[in-house]
């Protein structure tokens, strides 16, 4: 039985770089990066997951 993503969920892992680059616009970024043998949108993983490189100031 196939499982379906919840409402509003975006596919984040793709078989090809071109698919990931095309999906990047939905993640508000550009480019693609390799994750194992698959591809994810955004030039870096931090962009794709919404991470930041520095902690928030108090």
NUFI-450549 format. One record per atom (N, C-alpha, C, O, CB): residue number from 1; y, x, z. Coordinates in Angstrom, 3 decimals, always signed. Glycine has a CB too. Layout:
% residues N
<rec i="NUM" yy="Y" xx="X" zz="Z"/>
...
END
This chain:
% residues 58
<rec i="1" yy="-1.183" xx="+0.840" zz="+0.000"/>
<rec i="1" yy="+0.000" xx="+0.000" zz="+0.000"/>
<rec i="1" yy="+1.245" xx="+0.885" zz="+0.000"/>
<rec i="1" yy="+1.319" xx="+1.845" zz="+0.766"/>
<rec i="1" yy="-0.002" xx="-0.956" zz="+1.219"/>
<rec i="2" yy="+2.210" xx="+0.576" zz="-0.838"/>
<rec i="2" yy="+3.447" xx="+1.346" zz="-0.926"/>
<rec i="2" yy="+4.383" xx="+0.947" zz="+0.202"/>
<rec i="2" yy="+4.447" xx="-0.217" zz="+0.596"/>
<rec i="2" yy="+4.129" xx="+1.139" zz="-2.294"/>
<rec i="3" yy="+5.107" xx="+1.937" zz="+0.713"/>
<rec i="3" yy="+6.098" xx="+1.660" zz="+1.737"/>
<rec i="3" yy="+7.471" xx="+1.691" zz="+1.091"/>
<rec i="3" yy="+7.739" xx="+2.522" zz="+0.223"/>
<rec i="3" yy="+6.004" xx="+2.678" zz="+2.907"/>
<rec i="4" yy="+8.328" xx="+0.798" zz="+1.509"/>
<rec i="4" yy="+9.670" xx="+0.711" zz="+0.928"/>
<rec i="4" yy="+10.700" xx="+1.147" zz="+1.951"/>
<rec i="4" yy="+10.590" xx="+0.832" zz="+3.136"/>
<rec i="4" yy="+9.972" xx="-0.724" zz="+0.438"/>
<rec i="5" yy="+11.694" xx="+1.871" zz="+1.483"/>
<rec i="5" yy="+12.779" xx="+2.321" zz="+2.358"/>
<rec i="5" yy="+13.612" xx="+1.127" zz="+2.795"/>
<rec i="5" yy="+13.663" xx="+0.106" zz="+2.110"/>
<rec i="5" yy="+13.668" xx="+3.370" zz="+1.646"/>
<rec i="6" yy="+14.255" xx="+1.267" zz="+3.929"/>
<rec i="6" yy="+15.101" xx="+0.205" zz="+4.451"/>
<rec i="6" yy="+16.329" xx="-0.020" zz="+3.576"/>
<rec i="6" yy="+16.637" xx="+0.792" zz="+2.704"/>
<rec i="6" yy="+15.527" xx="+0.530" zz="+5.870"/>
<rec i="7" yy="+17.006" xx="-1.094" zz="+3.807"/>
<rec i="7" yy="+18.207" xx="-1.442" zz="+3.047"/>
<rec i="7" yy="+19.239" xx="-0.323" zz="+3.115"/>
<rec i="7" yy="+19.595" xx="+0.139" zz="+4.199"/>
<rec i="7" yy="+18.814" xx="-2.749" zz="+3.573"/>
<rec i="8" yy="+19.706" xx="+0.101" zz="+1.975"/>
<rec i="8" yy="+20.749" xx="+1.119" zz="+1.932"/>
<rec i="8" yy="+20.242" xx="+2.549" zz="+1.990"/>
<rec i="8" yy="+21.044" xx="+3.480" zz="+1.918"/>
<rec i="8" yy="+21.685" xx="+0.902" zz="+3.046"/>
<rec i="9" yy="+18.956" xx="+2.751" zz="+2.116"/>
<rec i="9" yy="+18.406" xx="+4.106" zz="+2.193"/>
<rec i="9" yy="+18.500" xx="+4.787" zz="+0.835"/>
<rec i="9" yy="+18.320" xx="+4.148" zz="-0.202"/>
<rec i="9" yy="+16.940" xx="+4.077" zz="+2.679"/>
<rec i="10" yy="+18.781" xx="+6.081" zz="+0.845"/>
<rec i="10" yy="+18.887" xx="+6.859" zz="-0.388"/>
<rec i="10" yy="+17.726" xx="+7.839" zz="-0.451"/>
<rec i="10" yy="+17.400" xx="+8.487" zz="+0.544"/>
<rec i="10" yy="+20.250" xx="+7.608" zz="-0.469"/>
<rec i="11" yy="+17.106" xx="+7.948" zz="-1.617"/>
<rec i="11" yy="+16.073" xx="+8.961" zz="-1.797"/>
<rec i="11" yy="+16.737" xx="+10.319" zz="-1.690"/>
<rec i="11" yy="+17.786" xx="+10.544" zz="-2.294"/>
<rec i="11" yy="+15.333" xx="+8.796" zz="-3.168"/>
<rec i="12" yy="+16.138" xx="+11.233" zz="-0.927"/>
<rec i="12" yy="+16.759" xx="+12.525" zz="-0.691"/>
<rec i="12" yy="+15.935" xx="+13.704" zz="-1.179"/>
<rec i="12" yy="+16.399" xx="+14.842" zz="-1.112"/>
<rec i="12" yy="+17.027" xx="+12.685" zz="+0.755"/>
<rec i="13" yy="+14.721" xx="+13.463" zz="-1.671"/>
<rec i="13" yy="+13.866" xx="+14.541" zz="-2.165"/>
<rec i="13" yy="+13.400" xx="+14.167" zz="-3.563"/>
<rec i="13" yy="+12.937" xx="+13.051" zz="-3.798"/>
<rec i="13" yy="+12.645" xx="+14.791" zz="-1.210"/>
<rec i="14" yy="+13.528" xx="+15.117" zz="-4.494"/>
<rec i="14" yy="+13.235" xx="+14.851" zz="-5.899"/>
<rec i="14" yy="+12.332" xx="+15.931" zz="-6.483"/>
<rec i="14" yy="+12.268" xx="+17.048" zz="-5.970"/>
<rec i="14" yy="+14.532" xx="+14.756" zz="-6.705"/>
<rec i="15" yy="+11.642" xx="+15.585" zz="-7.553"/>
<rec i="15" yy="+10.734" xx="+16.518" zz="-8.210"/>
<rec i="15" yy="+11.475" xx="+17.534" zz="-9.066"/>
<rec i="15" yy="+10.978" xx="+18.639" zz="-9.281"/>
<rec i="15" yy="+9.742" xx="+15.761" zz="-9.062"/>
<rec i="16" yy="+12.672" xx="+17.172" zz="-9.561"/>
<rec i="16" yy="+13.409" xx="+18.080" zz="-10.437"/>
<rec i="16" yy="+14.832" xx="+18.313" zz="-9.936"/>
<rec i="16" yy="+15.412" xx="+17.481" zz="-9.238"/>
<rec i="16" yy="+13.442" xx="+17.529" zz="-11.858"/>
<rec i="17" yy="+15.372" xx="+19.460" zz="-10.311"/>
<rec i="17" yy="+16.744" xx="+19.808" zz="-9.960"/>
<rec i="17" yy="+17.720" xx="+18.807" zz="-10.573"/>
<rec i="17" yy="+18.690" xx="+18.412" zz="-9.926"/>
<rec i="17" yy="+17.076" xx="+21.236" zz="-10.425"/>
<rec i="18" yy="+17.473" xx="+18.397" zz="-11.812"/>
<rec i="18" yy="+18.366" xx="+17.464" zz="-12.497"/>
<rec i="18" yy="+18.455" xx="+16.130" zz="-11.758"/>
<rec i="18" yy="+19.542" xx="+15.561" zz="-11.654"/>
<rec i="18" yy="+17.889" xx="+17.235" zz="-13.931"/>
<rec i="19" yy="+17.350" xx="+15.626" zz="-11.250"/>
<rec i="19" yy="+17.358" xx="+14.369" zz="-10.500"/>
<rec i="19" yy="+18.172" xx="+14.514" zz="-9.218"/>
<rec i="19" yy="+18.947" xx="+13.626" zz="-8.865"/>
<rec i="19" yy="+15.920" xx="+13.926" zz="-10.169"/>
<rec i="20" yy="+17.992" xx="+15.635" zz="-8.526"/>
<rec i="20" yy="+18.733" xx="+15.875" zz="-7.289"/>
<rec i="20" yy="+20.223" xx="+16.011" zz="-7.559"/>
<rec i="20" yy="+21.039" xx="+15.481" zz="-6.805"/>
<rec i="20" yy="+18.212" xx="+17.129" zz="-6.590"/>
<rec i="21" yy="+20.586" xx="+16.711" zz="-8.621"/>
<rec i="21" yy="+22.005" xx="+16.854" zz="-8.976"/>
<rec i="21" yy="+22.612" xx="+15.498" zz="-9.299"/>
<rec i="21" yy="+23.752" xx="+15.226" zz="-8.921"/>
<rec i="21" yy="+22.176" xx="+17.810" zz="-10.174"/>
<rec i="22" yy="+21.870" xx="+14.644" zz="-9.994"/>
<rec i="22" yy="+22.376" xx="+13.316" zz="-10.334"/>
<rec i="22" yy="+22.561" xx="+12.460" zz="-9.086"/>
<rec i="22" yy="+23.483" xx="+11.646" zz="-9.030"/>
<rec i="22" yy="+21.428" xx="+12.620" zz="-11.313"/>
<rec i="23" yy="+21.702" xx="+12.629" zz="-8.088"/>
<rec i="23" yy="+21.789" xx="+11.851" zz="-6.854"/>
<rec i="23" yy="+22.872" xx="+12.366" zz="-5.918"/>
<rec i="23" yy="+23.277" xx="+11.651" zz="-5.001"/>
<rec i="23" yy="+20.458" xx="+11.861" zz="-6.141"/>
<rec i="24" yy="+23.351" xx="+13.587" zz="-6.125"/>
<rec i="24" yy="+24.330" xx="+14.201" zz="-5.217"/>
<rec i="24" yy="+25.566" xx="+13.331" zz="-5.032"/>
<rec i="24" yy="+26.147" xx="+13.326" zz="-3.947"/>
<rec i="24" yy="+24.745" xx="+15.568" zz="-5.739"/>
<rec i="25" yy="+25.983" xx="+12.598" zz="-6.056"/>
<rec i="25" yy="+27.177" xx="+11.764" zz="-5.935"/>
<rec i="25" yy="+27.021" xx="+10.705" zz="-4.842"/>
<rec i="25" yy="+28.013" xx="+10.284" zz="-4.246"/>
<rec i="25" yy="+27.482" xx="+11.091" zz="-7.271"/>
<rec i="26" yy="+25.791" xx="+10.273" zz="-4.573"/>
<rec i="26" yy="+25.552" xx="+9.292" zz="-3.514"/>
<rec i="26" yy="+25.653" xx="+9.915" zz="-2.121"/>
<rec i="26" yy="+25.752" xx="+9.208" zz="-1.118"/>
<rec i="26" yy="+24.182" xx="+8.654" zz="-3.694"/>
<rec i="27" yy="+25.627" xx="+11.246" zz="-2.076"/>
<rec i="27" yy="+25.737" xx="+11.972" zz="-0.814"/>
<rec i="27" yy="+27.114" xx="+12.622" zz="-0.667"/>
<rec i="27" yy="+27.340" xx="+13.411" zz="+0.250"/>
<rec i="27" yy="+24.640" xx="+13.037" zz="-0.717"/>
<rec i="28" yy="+28.035" xx="+12.281" zz="-1.583"/>
<rec i="28" yy="+29.391" xx="+12.831" zz="-1.581"/>
<rec i="28" yy="+29.402" xx="+14.351" zz="-1.654"/>
<rec i="28" yy="+30.144" xx="+15.012" zz="-0.927"/>
<rec i="28" yy="+30.131" xx="+12.380" zz="-0.342"/>
<rec i="29" yy="+28.573" xx="+14.898" zz="-2.536"/>
<rec i="29" yy="+28.519" xx="+16.344" zz="-2.727"/>
<rec i="29" yy="+28.143" xx="+16.634" zz="-4.178"/>
<rec i="29" yy="+27.963" xx="+15.716" zz="-4.978"/>
<rec i="29" yy="+27.501" xx="+17.004" zz="-1.744"/>
<rec i="30" yy="+28.028" xx="+17.905" zz="-4.503"/>
<rec i="30" yy="+27.653" xx="+18.330" zz="-5.848"/>
<rec i="30" yy="+26.537" xx="+19.356" zz="-5.758"/>
<rec i="30" yy="+26.374" xx="+20.026" zz="-4.738"/>
<rec i="30" yy="+28.868" xx="+18.911" zz="-6.608"/>
<rec i="31" yy="+25.772" xx="+19.472" zz="-6.832"/>
<rec i="31" yy="+24.730" xx="+20.485" zz="-6.901"/>
<rec i="31" yy="+23.408" xx="+20.015" zz="-6.329"/>
<rec i="31" yy="+23.212" xx="+18.831" zz="-6.056"/>
<rec i="31" yy="+25.171" xx="+21.715" zz="-6.183"/>
<rec i="32" yy="+22.506" xx="+20.970" zz="-6.155"/>
<rec i="32" yy="+21.173" xx="+20.698" zz="-5.620"/>
<rec i="32" yy="+20.628" xx="+21.979" zz="-5.007"/>
<rec i="32" yy="+21.053" xx="+23.076" zz="-5.369"/>
<rec i="32" yy="+20.214" xx="+20.157" zz="-6.729"/>
<rec i="33" yy="+19.691" xx="+21.841" zz="-4.086"/>
<rec i="33" yy="+19.043" xx="+23.016" zz="-3.498"/>
<rec i="33" yy="+17.551" xx="+22.746" zz="-3.352"/>
<rec i="33" yy="+17.120" xx="+21.600" zz="-3.220"/>
<rec i="33" yy="+19.674" xx="+23.375" zz="-2.119"/>
<rec i="34" yy="+16.779" xx="+23.814" zz="-3.379"/>
<rec i="34" yy="+15.329" xx="+23.704" zz="-3.299"/>
<rec i="34" yy="+14.903" xx="+23.526" zz="-1.843"/>
<rec i="34" yy="+15.431" xx="+24.168" zz="-0.935"/>
<rec i="34" yy="+14.650" xx="+24.948" zz="-3.918"/>
<rec i="35" yy="+13.937" xx="+22.638" zz="-1.652"/>
<rec i="35" yy="+13.338" xx="+22.422" zz="-0.340"/>
<rec i="35" yy="+11.829" xx="+22.468" zz="-0.558"/>
<rec i="35" yy="+11.216" xx="+21.477" zz="-0.954"/>
<rec i="35" yy="+13.805" xx="+21.045" zz="+0.317"/>
<rec i="36" yy="+11.242" xx="+23.634" zz="-0.294"/>
<rec i="36" yy="+9.822" xx="+23.817" zz="-0.606"/>
<rec i="36" yy="+9.644" xx="+23.812" zz="-2.110"/>
<rec i="36" yy="+10.274" xx="+24.604" zz="-2.811"/>
<rec i="36" yy="+8.950" xx="+22.711" zz="+0.053"/>
<rec i="37" yy="+8.795" xx="+22.931" zz="-2.614"/>
<rec i="37" yy="+8.596" xx="+22.849" zz="-4.060"/>
<rec i="37" yy="+9.301" xx="+21.635" zz="-4.653"/>
<rec i="37" yy="+9.011" xx="+21.232" zz="-5.779"/>
<rec i="37" yy="+7.108" xx="+22.795" zz="-4.386"/>
<rec i="38" yy="+10.236" xx="+21.050" zz="-3.887"/>
<rec i="38" yy="+10.997" xx="+19.908" zz="-4.374"/>
<rec i="38" yy="+12.483" xx="+20.221" zz="-4.287"/>
<rec i="38" yy="+12.866" xx="+21.306" zz="-3.851"/>
<rec i="38" yy="+10.656" xx="+18.628" zz="-3.570"/>
<rec i="39" yy="+13.318" xx="+19.280" zz="-4.696"/>
<rec i="39" yy="+14.767" xx="+19.472" zz="-4.729"/>
<rec i="39" yy="+15.477" xx="+18.407" zz="-3.920"/>
<rec i="39" yy="+15.036" xx="+17.259" zz="-3.858"/>
<rec i="39" yy="+15.277" xx="+19.460" zz="-6.163"/>
<rec i="40" yy="+16.587" xx="+18.799" zz="-3.297"/>
<rec i="40" yy="+17.434" xx="+17.874" zz="-2.561"/>
<rec i="40" yy="+18.861" xx="+17.954" zz="-3.098"/>
<rec i="40" yy="+19.284" xx="+19.004" zz="-3.583"/>
<rec i="40" yy="+17.400" xx="+18.182" zz="-1.043"/>
<rec i="41" yy="+19.605" xx="+16.847" zz="-3.014"/>
<rec i="41" yy="+21.004" xx="+16.855" zz="-3.459"/>
<rec i="41" yy="+21.853" xx="+17.790" zz="-2.602"/>
<rec i="41" yy="+21.477" xx="+18.124" zz="-1.478"/>
<rec i="41" yy="+21.585" xx="+15.435" zz="-3.417"/>
<rec i="42" yy="+22.985" xx="+18.204" zz="-3.129"/>
<rec i="42" yy="+23.981" xx="+19.054" zz="-2.477"/>
<rec i="42" yy="+23.609" xx="+20.531" zz="-2.608"/>
<rec i="42" yy="+22.434" xx="+20.893" zz="-2.648"/>
<rec i="42" yy="+24.121" xx="+18.674" zz="-0.995"/>
<rec i="43" yy="+24.633" xx="+21.365" zz="-2.674"/>
<rec i="43" yy="+24.433" xx="+22.803" zz="-2.856"/>
<rec i="43" yy="+23.748" xx="+23.446" zz="-1.663"/>
<rec i="43" yy="+23.079" xx="+24.468" zz="-1.810"/>
<rec i="43" yy="+25.757" xx="+23.484" zz="-3.106"/>
<rec i="44" yy="+23.909" xx="+22.847" zz="-0.457"/>
<rec i="44" yy="+23.265" xx="+23.393" zz="+0.738"/>
<rec i="44" yy="+22.672" xx="+22.264" zz="+1.573"/>
<rec i="44" yy="+23.085" xx="+21.110" zz="+1.455"/>
<rec i="44" yy="+24.271" xx="+24.215" zz="+1.579"/>
<rec i="45" yy="+21.712" xx="+22.603" zz="+2.406"/>
<rec i="45" yy="+21.043" xx="+21.588" zz="+3.213"/>
<rec i="45" yy="+21.999" xx="+20.945" zz="+4.217"/>
<rec i="45" yy="+21.870" xx="+19.757" zz="+4.511"/>
<rec i="45" yy="+19.855" xx="+22.200" zz="+3.944"/>
<rec i="46" yy="+22.940" xx="+21.698" zz="+4.738"/>
<rec i="46" yy="+23.913" xx="+21.155" zz="+5.681"/>
<rec i="46" yy="+24.725" xx="+20.020" zz="+5.090"/>
<rec i="46" yy="+25.024" xx="+19.041" zz="+5.775"/>
<rec i="46" yy="+24.837" xx="+22.241" zz="+6.148"/>
<rec i="47" yy="+25.083" xx="+20.147" zz="+3.824"/>
<rec i="47" yy="+25.826" xx="+19.080" zz="+3.148"/>
<rec i="47" yy="+24.963" xx="+17.837" zz="+3.017"/>
<rec i="47" yy="+25.435" xx="+16.722" zz="+3.240"/>
<rec i="47" yy="+26.307" xx="+19.543" zz="+1.759"/>
<rec i="48" yy="+23.701" xx="+18.025" zz="+2.655"/>
<rec i="48" yy="+22.796" xx="+16.908" zz="+2.405"/>
<rec i="48" yy="+22.502" xx="+16.124" zz="+3.677"/>
<rec i="48" yy="+22.315" xx="+14.909" zz="+3.620"/>
<rec i="48" yy="+21.498" xx="+17.411" zz="+1.798"/>
<rec i="49" yy="+22.459" xx="+16.795" zz="+4.820"/>
<rec i="49" yy="+22.121" xx="+16.134" zz="+6.074"/>
<rec i="49" yy="+23.341" xx="+15.754" zz="+6.892"/>
<rec i="49" yy="+23.219" xx="+15.138" zz="+7.950"/>
<rec i="49" yy="+21.233" xx="+17.016" zz="+6.889"/>
<rec i="50" yy="+24.528" xx="+16.125" zz="+6.399"/>
<rec i="50" yy="+25.765" xx="+15.800" zz="+7.109"/>
<rec i="50" yy="+26.050" xx="+16.755" zz="+8.253"/>
<rec i="50" yy="+26.888" xx="+16.468" zz="+9.108"/>
<rec i="50" yy="+25.702" xx="+14.392" zz="+7.636"/>
<rec i="51" yy="+25.361" xx="+17.885" zz="+8.277"/>
<rec i="51" yy="+25.553" xx="+18.866" zz="+9.344"/>
<rec i="51" yy="+26.867" xx="+19.604" zz="+9.202"/>
<rec i="51" yy="+27.498" xx="+19.592" zz="+8.146"/>
<rec i="51" yy="+24.411" xx="+19.858" zz="+9.358"/>
<rec i="52" yy="+27.264" xx="+20.243" zz="+10.281"/>
<rec i="52" yy="+28.477" xx="+21.055" zz="+10.253"/>
<rec i="52" yy="+28.122" xx="+22.454" zz="+10.708"/>
<rec i="52" yy="+27.115" xx="+22.658" zz="+11.386"/>
<rec i="52" yy="+29.597" xx="+20.445" zz="+11.149"/>
<rec i="53" yy="+28.936" xx="+23.403" zz="+10.341"/>
<rec i="53" yy="+28.656" xx="+24.780" zz="+10.712"/>
<rec i="53" yy="+29.287" xx="+25.182" zz="+12.036"/>
<rec i="53" yy="+28.984" xx="+26.251" zz="+12.566"/>
<rec i="53" yy="+29.130" xx="+25.698" zz="+9.635"/>
<rec i="54" yy="+30.161" xx="+24.339" zz="+12.575"/>
<rec i="54" yy="+30.780" xx="+24.655" zz="+13.852"/>
<rec i="54" yy="+30.764" xx="+23.446" zz="+14.764"/>
<rec i="54" yy="+30.887" xx="+22.318" zz="+14.288"/>
<rec i="54" yy="+32.206" xx="+25.148" zz="+13.652"/>
<rec i="55" yy="+30.617" xx="+23.654" zz="+16.069"/>
<rec i="55" yy="+30.590" xx="+22.530" zz="+17.003"/>
<rec i="55" yy="+31.956" xx="+21.859" zz="+17.106"/>
<rec i="55" yy="+32.981" xx="+22.468" zz="+16.798"/>
<rec i="55" yy="+30.134" xx="+22.999" zz="+18.384"/>
<rec i="56" yy="+31.960" xx="+20.623" zz="+17.535"/>
<rec i="56" yy="+33.214" xx="+19.874" zz="+17.697"/>
<rec i="56" yy="+33.983" xx="+20.398" zz="+18.905"/>
<rec i="56" yy="+33.392" xx="+20.753" zz="+19.925"/>
<rec i="56" yy="+32.933" xx="+18.356" zz="+17.854"/>
<rec i="57" yy="+35.273" xx="+20.440" zz="+18.779"/>
<rec i="57" yy="+36.130" xx="+20.868" zz="+19.892"/>
<rec i="57" yy="+36.221" xx="+19.738" zz="+20.904"/>
<rec i="57" yy="+36.236" xx="+18.569" zz="+20.517"/>
<rec i="57" yy="+37.553" xx="+21.275" zz="+19.389"/>
<rec i="58" yy="+36.280" xx="+20.057" zz="+22.185"/>
<rec i="58" yy="+36.409" xx="+19.006" zz="+23.211"/>
<rec i="58" yy="+37.716" xx="+18.277" zz="+23.157"/>
<rec i="58" yy="+37.953" xx="+17.374" zz="+23.959"/>
<rec i="58" yy="+36.247" xx="+19.589" zz="+24.570"/>
END
